[in-house]
């Protein structure tokens, strides 16, 4: 659990450390709702008390709104986690700029933008699980996953 590691390894209090899980943002409500679910899941698994979702653009809450909410909830340190697979301009420029603008409204509050997800064996394991589930469903029937359920599920296609 992250909360335990903050206490034991980093001498930080999880009670005054907020985490913002930020994605790009979408015009699709379903996509934006998935980030809220990811932030809720992260909060349960990490043991952190202050976790807020944010969208870089196109939807609310914005990074500034999430930052404000973290501070209102007692955070004196805010960690901005880009919920992205790889580094790019949003990670290296846009999100740090938006985080700096948000932090400027809160004197004395520290903040950091972390690396995105990147490469990790657990991500490959998740990919294997998703591929297996989708192939099983399309080849042998069964329930679609939570992502495909609104559209009826993934399916196998054949070329012309």
Residue frames as a rotation matrix with the C-alpha (Angstrom) as fourth column:
UNK 1
0.572 0.820 0.000 0.00
0.820 -0.572 0.000 0.00
0.000 0.000 -1.000 0.00
UNK 2
0.018 -0.544 0.839 1.23
0.478 -0.732 -0.485 3.46
0.878 0.409 0.247 -0.89
UNK 3
0.703 0.304 0.643 0.10
-0.345 -0.646 0.681 4.91
0.622 -0.701 -0.349 2.43
UNK 4
0.922 -0.385 -0.036 2.37
0.254 0.533 0.807 2.48
-0.291 -0.754 0.589 4.31
UNK 5
0.204 -0.890 0.407 5.34
0.964 0.110 -0.243 3.25
0.171 0.442 0.880 2.04
UNK 6
0.320 -0.055 0.946 4.89
0.099 -0.991 -0.091 6.98
0.942 0.123 -0.311 2.52
UNK 7
0.911 0.085 0.404 5.09
-0.380 -0.211 0.901 6.51
0.162 -0.974 -0.160 6.29
UNK 8
0.799 -0.561 0.218 7.92
0.261 0.650 0.714 3.98
-0.542 -0.513 0.665 6.44
UNK 9
0.184 -0.778 0.600 10.13
0.968 0.250 0.027 4.82
-0.171 0.576 0.800 3.45
UNK 10
-0.174 -0.198 0.965 9.54
0.683 -0.730 -0.027 8.52
0.709 0.654 0.262 2.79
UNK 11
-0.675 -0.052 -0.736 8.62
0.692 -0.391 -0.607 10.03
-0.256 -0.919 0.300 6.16
UNK 12
-0.828 0.533 0.175 5.48
-0.359 -0.742 0.566 11.54
0.432 0.406 0.806 4.62
UNK 13
-0.672 0.690 0.268 2.06
-0.100 0.273 -0.957 11.46
-0.734 -0.670 -0.114 6.15
UNK 14
-0.804 0.454 0.385 -0.63
0.555 0.339 0.760 9.98
0.214 0.824 -0.524 3.91
UNK 15
0.044 0.864 -0.502 -3.09
0.918 -0.233 -0.321 12.14
-0.394 -0.447 -0.803 5.85
UNK 16
0.459 0.109 -0.882 -1.71
-0.029 -0.990 -0.137 15.33
-0.888 0.089 -0.451 4.31
UNK 17
-0.766 -0.622 -0.161 -0.58
-0.236 0.039 0.971 13.96
-0.598 0.782 -0.177 0.95
UNK 18
0.366 0.926 -0.090 -3.04
-0.352 0.049 -0.935 14.18
-0.861 0.374 0.344 -1.91
UNK 19
-0.709 -0.504 0.493 -2.90
0.254 0.469 0.846 12.31
-0.658 0.725 -0.204 -5.19
UNK 20
0.206 0.711 -0.673 -4.44
-0.642 -0.420 -0.641 13.60
-0.739 0.564 0.369 -8.40
UNK 21
-0.384 -0.212 0.899 -4.96
0.473 0.791 0.389 10.92
-0.793 0.574 -0.203 -11.05
UNK 22
0.080 0.346 -0.935 -5.11
-0.467 -0.815 -0.342 12.86
-0.880 0.464 0.096 -14.32
UNK 23
-0.114 -0.071 0.991 -6.00
0.766 0.629 0.134 11.72
-0.633 0.774 -0.017 -17.83
UNK 24
-0.881 -0.246 0.403 -6.41
0.467 -0.585 0.664 13.62
0.073 0.773 0.630 -21.08
UNK 25
-0.399 0.846 -0.352 -10.16
-0.217 -0.460 -0.861 14.09
-0.891 -0.267 0.367 -20.83
UNK 26
-0.886 0.178 0.428 -12.76
0.458 0.484 0.746 13.18
-0.074 0.857 -0.511 -23.41
UNK 27
-0.653 0.757 -0.025 -16.00
-0.723 -0.614 0.316 14.35
0.224 0.225 0.948 -24.92
UNK 28
-0.077 0.584 -0.808 -17.35
-0.090 0.803 0.589 10.86
0.993 0.118 -0.010 -24.10
UNK 29
0.331 0.295 0.896 -18.89
-0.872 -0.266 0.410 10.70
0.360 -0.918 0.169 -20.64
UNK 30
0.987 0.062 -0.150 -18.09
-0.018 0.959 0.281 6.96
0.161 -0.275 0.948 -20.41
UNK 31
0.252 -0.967 -0.037 -14.39
0.515 0.167 -0.841 7.63
0.819 0.193 0.540 -20.87
UNK 32
-0.260 -0.315 0.913 -14.38
-0.477 -0.780 -0.405 10.34
0.839 -0.541 0.053 -18.22
UNK 33
0.662 0.576 0.479 -16.32
-0.712 0.283 0.643 8.12
0.235 -0.767 0.597 -15.82
UNK 34
0.755 -0.436 -0.489 -13.66
0.357 0.900 -0.251 5.43
0.550 0.015 0.835 -16.19
UNK 35
-0.296 -0.882 0.367 -11.06
0.066 -0.402 -0.913 7.81
0.953 -0.246 0.177 -14.74
UNK 36
0.039 0.384 0.923 -13.27
-0.904 -0.380 0.196 8.35
0.425 -0.842 0.332 -11.69
UNK 37
0.950 0.297 -0.101 -13.47
-0.246 0.905 0.348 4.57
0.195 -0.305 0.932 -11.29
UNK 38
0.330 -0.910 -0.249 -9.67
0.463 0.386 -0.798 4.32
0.823 0.148 0.549 -11.65
UNK 39
-0.377 -0.443 0.813 -9.17
-0.430 -0.694 -0.578 6.99
0.820 -0.568 0.071 -8.98
UNK 40
0.482 0.633 0.606 -11.63
-0.853 0.183 0.489 5.21
0.198 -0.753 0.628 -6.65
UNK 41
0.900 -0.206 -0.383 -9.83
0.181 0.978 -0.099 1.89
0.395 0.019 0.918 -7.22
UNK 42
-0.075 -0.985 0.158 -6.45
0.240 -0.171 -0.955 3.53
0.968 -0.034 0.249 -6.60
UNK 43
-0.125 0.070 0.990 -7.74
-0.802 -0.594 -0.059 5.04
0.584 -0.801 0.130 -3.36
UNK 44
0.840 0.489 0.233 -8.97
-0.535 0.679 0.502 1.65
0.087 -0.547 0.833 -2.11
UNK 45
0.767 -0.570 -0.295 -5.78
0.441 0.802 -0.403 -0.21
0.467 0.179 0.866 -3.06
UNK 46
-0.083 -0.898 0.433 -3.30
0.214 -0.440 -0.872 2.49
0.973 0.020 0.228 -2.01
UNK 47
0.072 0.182 -0.981 -4.85
0.988 0.121 0.095 3.29
0.136 -0.976 -0.171 1.36
UNK 48
-0.903 -0.395 0.166 -4.53
0.388 -0.919 -0.075 7.00
0.182 -0.003 0.983 0.57
UNK 49
-0.280 0.831 -0.481 -7.22
0.728 -0.143 -0.671 9.23
-0.626 -0.538 -0.564 2.06
UNK 50
0.262 0.314 -0.913 -6.98
-0.239 -0.895 -0.377 12.11
-0.935 0.317 -0.159 -0.42
UNK 51
-0.716 -0.376 0.589 -7.33
0.454 0.391 0.801 11.02
-0.531 0.840 -0.109 -4.05
UNK 52
0.180 0.759 -0.626 -8.96
-0.194 -0.596 -0.779 13.14
-0.964 0.262 0.040 -6.73
UNK 53
0.038 -0.112 0.993 -9.56
0.909 0.416 0.012 12.49
-0.414 0.902 0.118 -10.45
UNK 54
0.142 0.025 -0.990 -8.79
-0.199 -0.979 -0.054 15.23
-0.970 0.204 -0.134 -12.98
UNK 55
0.549 0.041 0.835 -8.89
0.783 0.324 -0.531 15.74
-0.292 0.945 0.146 -16.71
UNK 56
-0.515 -0.841 -0.165 -6.22
0.679 -0.518 0.520 17.72
-0.523 0.156 0.838 -18.51
UNK 57
-0.850 0.309 -0.427 -8.81
-0.466 -0.818 0.337 19.18
-0.245 0.486 0.839 -20.88
UNK 58
-0.696 0.620 -0.361 -12.29
-0.256 0.256 0.932 18.68
0.671 0.741 -0.019 -22.37
UNK 59
0.286 0.807 -0.516 -13.96
0.323 0.426 0.845 17.71
0.902 -0.408 -0.139 -19.08
UNK 60
-0.088 -0.239 0.967 -14.16
-0.820 -0.534 -0.207 18.50
0.566 -0.811 -0.148 -15.41
UNK 61
0.875 -0.223 -0.429 -12.82
0.134 -0.741 0.658 18.31
-0.465 -0.633 -0.619 -12.82
UNK 62
0.712 -0.696 0.096 -9.76
-0.190 -0.323 -0.927 20.11
0.676 0.642 -0.362 -14.12
UNK 63
-0.066 -0.830 -0.553 -6.31
0.690 0.362 -0.626 19.78
0.720 -0.423 0.549 -12.58
UNK 64
-0.723 -0.185 0.665 -6.88
-0.212 -0.858 -0.469 23.12
0.657 -0.480 0.581 -10.82
UNK 65
0.261 0.902 0.344 -10.21
-0.753 -0.033 0.657 21.95
0.604 -0.430 0.671 -9.40
UNK 66
0.692 -0.056 -0.720 -8.71
0.285 0.937 0.201 18.67
0.664 -0.345 0.664 -8.20
UNK 67
-0.439 -0.898 -0.033 -5.72
0.487 -0.207 -0.849 20.50
0.755 -0.389 0.528 -6.70
UNK 68
-0.433 0.376 0.819 -8.07
-0.637 -0.771 0.017 22.86
0.638 -0.514 0.574 -4.83
UNK 69
0.639 0.756 -0.143 -10.05
-0.477 0.535 0.697 19.88
0.603 -0.377 0.703 -3.57
UNK 70
0.246 -0.640 -0.728 -6.89
0.590 0.695 -0.412 18.13
0.769 -0.328 0.548 -2.30
UNK 71
-0.750 -0.557 0.357 -5.88
0.120 -0.645 -0.754 21.24
0.650 -0.523 0.551 -0.37
UNK 72
-0.084 0.817 0.570 -9.41
-0.792 -0.402 0.459 21.67
0.604 -0.413 0.681 1.02
UNK 73
0.787 0.398 -0.472 -9.21
-0.132 0.855 0.501 18.07
0.603 -0.332 0.725 2.23
UNK 74
0.904 -0.396 0.159 -5.94
-0.199 -0.060 0.978 18.77
-0.378 -0.916 -0.133 4.09
UNK 75
0.622 -0.709 0.332 -3.14
0.782 0.546 -0.300 18.09
0.031 0.446 0.894 1.62
UNK 76
0.682 -0.527 -0.508 0.09
-0.280 -0.829 0.484 20.03
-0.676 -0.188 -0.712 2.05
UNK 77
-0.648 -0.757 -0.087 1.78
-0.408 0.248 0.878 17.86
-0.643 0.604 -0.470 -0.58
UNK 78
0.559 0.827 -0.061 0.05
-0.451 0.242 -0.859 17.04
-0.696 0.507 0.508 -3.86
UNK 79
-0.622 -0.680 0.388 1.24
-0.072 0.544 0.836 14.31
-0.780 0.492 -0.387 -6.21
UNK 80
0.330 0.676 -0.659 -0.04
-0.780 -0.198 -0.594 14.58
-0.532 0.709 0.462 -9.78
UNK 81
-0.434 -0.424 0.795 -0.03
-0.005 0.883 0.469 11.17
-0.901 0.200 -0.386 -11.46
UNK 82
-0.270 0.315 -0.910 -0.48
-0.939 -0.294 0.177 11.22
-0.212 0.902 0.375 -15.26
UNK 83
0.086 0.421 0.903 -2.72
-0.132 0.903 -0.408 8.26
-0.988 -0.085 0.133 -16.07
UNK 84
0.616 -0.082 -0.783 -0.95
-0.785 -0.142 -0.603 7.82
-0.062 0.986 -0.152 -19.43
UNK 85
0.947 -0.269 0.176 0.91
0.275 0.962 -0.009 4.84
-0.166 0.056 0.984 -20.84
UNK 86
0.142 -0.949 0.282 3.93
0.985 0.108 -0.132 6.73
0.095 0.297 0.950 -22.13
UNK 87
-0.144 -0.267 -0.953 5.71
0.440 -0.880 0.180 10.04
-0.886 -0.393 0.244 -21.76
UNK 88
-0.101 0.116 0.988 4.93
0.960 -0.250 0.128 12.74
0.262 0.961 -0.086 -24.27
UNK 89
-0.629 -0.177 0.757 4.22
0.209 -0.976 -0.054 16.43
0.749 0.124 0.651 -24.54
UNK 90
0.452 0.847 0.281 1.22
-0.141 -0.243 0.960 16.28
0.881 -0.473 0.010 -22.21
UNK 91
0.745 -0.221 -0.630 3.42
0.644 0.485 0.592 14.69
0.175 -0.846 0.503 -19.53
UNK 92
-0.191 -0.971 -0.146 6.51
0.982 -0.186 -0.044 16.83
0.016 -0.152 0.988 -20.07
UNK 93
-0.898 -0.191 0.397 4.84
0.257 -0.959 0.121 20.21
0.357 0.211 0.910 -20.73
UNK 94
-0.265 0.891 0.369 1.06
-0.155 -0.417 0.895 20.49
0.952 0.180 0.249 -20.43
UNK 95
0.565 0.512 -0.647 0.41
0.495 0.417 0.762 18.73
0.660 -0.751 -0.018 -17.13
UNK 96
-0.266 -0.696 -0.667 3.40
0.964 -0.189 -0.187 20.35
0.004 -0.692 0.722 -15.34
UNK 97
-0.863 -0.001 0.505 2.22
0.119 -0.972 0.201 23.77
0.491 0.234 0.839 -16.56
UNK 98
0.084 0.987 0.139 -1.35
-0.145 -0.126 0.981 23.16
0.986 -0.103 0.133 -15.38
UNK 99
0.419 -0.010 -0.908 -0.11
0.802 0.473 0.365 21.80
0.425 -0.881 0.206 -12.04
UNK 100
-0.665 -0.719 -0.199 2.14
0.740 -0.600 -0.303 24.85
0.099 -0.349 0.932 -11.54
UNK 101
-0.613 0.522 0.593 -0.77
-0.173 -0.821 0.545 27.18
0.771 0.231 0.593 -12.28
UNK 102
0.466 0.814 -0.347 -2.94
0.150 0.314 0.937 25.30
0.872 -0.489 0.024 -9.77
UNK 103
0.144 -0.504 -0.851 -0.20
0.961 0.276 0.000 25.29
0.235 -0.818 0.525 -7.12
UNK 104
-0.714 -0.464 0.525 0.33
0.406 -0.884 -0.230 29.04
0.571 0.049 0.820 -7.51
UNK 105
0.053 0.843 0.536 -3.02
-0.311 -0.496 0.811 29.52
0.949 -0.209 0.236 -5.77
UNK 106
0.924 0.284 -0.257 -1.84
0.092 0.487 0.869 27.61
0.372 -0.826 0.423 -2.67
UNK 107
0.254 -0.865 0.433 1.14
-0.714 -0.470 -0.519 29.13
0.652 -0.177 -0.737 -0.89
UNK 108
-0.231 -0.514 0.826 3.29
-0.952 0.295 -0.082 26.58
-0.202 -0.805 -0.558 0.90
UNK 109
0.662 0.471 0.583 1.77
-0.325 0.882 -0.343 23.52
-0.675 0.038 0.737 -0.76
UNK 110
-0.496 -0.863 -0.099 4.35
-0.575 0.241 0.782 21.28
-0.651 0.445 -0.615 -2.39
UNK 111
0.706 0.704 0.079 3.57
-0.412 0.499 -0.762 19.35
-0.576 0.505 0.642 -5.54
UNK 112
-0.560 -0.827 0.035 5.19
-0.455 0.343 0.822 16.92
-0.692 0.445 -0.569 -7.94
UNK 113
0.584 0.594 -0.553 4.20
-0.804 0.328 -0.497 15.51
-0.114 0.735 0.669 -11.33
UNK 114
0.060 -0.549 0.834 5.28
-0.305 0.785 0.539 11.87
-0.951 -0.287 -0.120 -11.48
UNK 115
-0.878 -0.344 -0.332 6.16
-0.444 0.326 0.835 9.69
-0.179 0.881 -0.439 -14.43
UNK 116
0.142 0.938 -0.315 3.28
-0.976 0.185 0.111 8.05
0.162 0.292 0.943 -16.31
UNK 117
0.819 0.299 0.490 2.60
-0.427 0.888 0.171 4.33
-0.384 -0.349 0.855 -16.19
UNK 118
-0.037 -0.904 -0.426 5.34
-0.997 0.005 0.076 3.35
-0.066 0.427 -0.902 -18.66
UNK 119
0.030 -0.065 -0.997 6.57
-0.416 0.907 -0.072 -0.22
0.909 0.417 0.000 -18.88
UNK 120
-0.381 -0.128 0.916 5.85
-0.904 0.256 -0.341 -2.65
-0.191 -0.958 -0.214 -16.07
UNK 121
-0.972 -0.048 -0.232 5.35
-0.106 0.965 0.242 -6.41
0.212 0.260 -0.942 -15.98
UNK 122
-0.598 0.801 -0.020 1.98
0.331 0.224 -0.917 -6.00
-0.730 -0.555 -0.399 -14.29
UNK 123
-0.059 0.556 -0.829 0.72
-0.714 -0.604 -0.354 -4.02
-0.697 0.571 0.433 -17.31
UNK 124
-0.626 -0.211 -0.751 1.69
-0.714 0.541 0.443 -6.95
0.313 0.814 -0.489 -19.55
UNK 125
-0.946 0.323 -0.010 -0.23
0.289 0.831 -0.475 -9.27
-0.145 -0.452 -0.880 -17.23
UNK 126
-0.230 0.892 -0.390 -3.30
-0.099 -0.420 -0.902 -7.02
-0.968 -0.169 0.185 -17.50
UNK 127
-0.235 0.083 -0.968 -2.93
-0.951 -0.225 0.211 -7.07
-0.201 0.971 0.132 -21.30
UNK 128
-0.922 -0.150 -0.356 -2.84
-0.236 0.949 0.210 -10.89
0.306 0.278 -0.911 -21.23
UNK 129
-0.707 0.707 -0.017 -5.98
0.370 0.349 -0.861 -11.03
-0.603 -0.615 -0.508 -19.08
UNK 130
-0.079 0.700 -0.710 -7.86
-0.490 -0.647 -0.583 -8.60
-0.868 0.302 0.394 -21.33
UNK 131
-0.456 -0.163 -0.875 -6.85
-0.883 0.200 0.424 -10.41
0.106 0.966 -0.235 -24.54
UNK 132
-0.990 0.071 -0.124 -7.83
0.087 0.989 -0.122 -13.79
0.114 -0.131 -0.985 -23.08
UNK 133
-0.479 0.864 -0.155 -11.19
0.215 -0.056 -0.975 -12.49
-0.851 -0.500 -0.159 -21.87
UNK 134
-0.033 0.480 -0.877 -12.03
-0.738 -0.603 -0.302 -10.82
-0.674 0.637 0.374 -25.19
UNK 135
-0.644 -0.240 -0.726 -11.02
-0.704 0.559 0.439 -13.83
0.300 0.794 -0.529 -27.28
UNK 136
-0.941 0.336 0.029 -12.93
0.280 0.827 -0.488 -16.20
-0.188 -0.451 -0.872 -25.00
UNK 137
-0.261 0.897 -0.356 -16.02
-0.046 -0.380 -0.924 -14.02
-0.964 -0.225 0.140 -25.28
UNK 138
-0.010 0.260 -0.966 -15.89
-0.914 -0.394 -0.096 -13.63
-0.406 0.881 0.242 -29.06
UNK 139
-0.627 -0.322 -0.709 -15.03
-0.651 0.716 0.250 -17.28
0.427 0.619 -0.659 -29.77
UNK 140
-0.791 0.234 -0.566 -17.04
0.376 0.915 -0.147 -19.07
0.484 -0.329 -0.811 -27.08
UNK 141
0.236 0.925 0.297 -19.63
0.254 -0.354 0.900 -16.59
0.938 -0.137 -0.319 -25.80
UNK 142
-0.171 -0.225 -0.959 -19.98
0.982 0.044 -0.186 -15.16
0.084 -0.973 0.213 -22.36
UNK 143
0.727 0.484 -0.487 -20.32
0.596 -0.797 0.098 -11.80
-0.341 -0.361 -0.868 -20.74
UNK 144
0.407 -0.598 0.690 -18.56
0.403 -0.560 -0.723 -8.78
0.820 0.573 0.014 -22.21
UNK 145
-0.457 -0.635 -0.622 -16.07
0.870 -0.174 -0.462 -7.01
0.185 -0.752 0.632 -19.97
UNK 146
0.140 0.528 -0.838 -17.03
0.734 -0.623 -0.270 -3.81
-0.664 -0.577 -0.475 -18.17
UNK 147
-0.574 -0.408 -0.710 -15.51
-0.128 -0.812 0.570 -1.72
-0.809 0.418 0.414 -20.97
UNK 148
-0.985 0.143 -0.093 -17.36
-0.066 0.184 0.981 -3.44
0.158 0.972 -0.172 -23.80
UNK 149
-0.611 0.788 -0.079 -20.67
0.676 0.467 -0.571 -3.97
-0.413 -0.402 -0.817 -22.02
UNK 150
-0.123 0.643 -0.756 -22.26
-0.111 -0.766 -0.634 -0.67
-0.986 0.006 0.166 -23.18
UNK 151
-0.248 -0.019 -0.969 -21.56
-0.932 -0.268 0.244 -1.52
-0.264 0.963 0.049 -26.83
UNK 152
0.759 0.636 -0.142 -22.57
-0.651 0.737 -0.182 -5.16
-0.011 0.230 0.973 -26.57
UNK 153
0.545 -0.625 0.559 -19.06
-0.022 0.656 0.754 -6.56
-0.838 -0.423 0.344 -26.40
UNK 154
-0.248 -0.729 -0.638 -16.09
-0.821 -0.191 0.537 -7.11
-0.514 0.657 -0.551 -28.64
UNK 155
0.726 0.497 0.475 -16.34
-0.148 0.788 -0.597 -9.56
-0.671 0.363 0.646 -31.50
UNK 156
-0.347 -0.823 0.450 -14.16
0.276 0.369 0.887 -11.39
-0.896 0.432 0.099 -33.99
UNK 157
0.525 0.436 -0.731 -14.17
-0.547 -0.486 -0.682 -10.03
-0.652 0.758 -0.017 -37.55
UNK 158
0.131 -0.480 0.867 -13.15
0.648 0.704 0.292 -11.64
-0.750 0.524 0.404 -40.83
UNK 159
-0.585 -0.434 -0.686 -11.55
-0.236 -0.718 0.655 -9.96
-0.776 0.544 0.318 -43.78
UNK 160
0.161 0.722 -0.673 -13.27
-0.875 -0.210 -0.435 -9.76
-0.456 0.659 0.598 -47.15
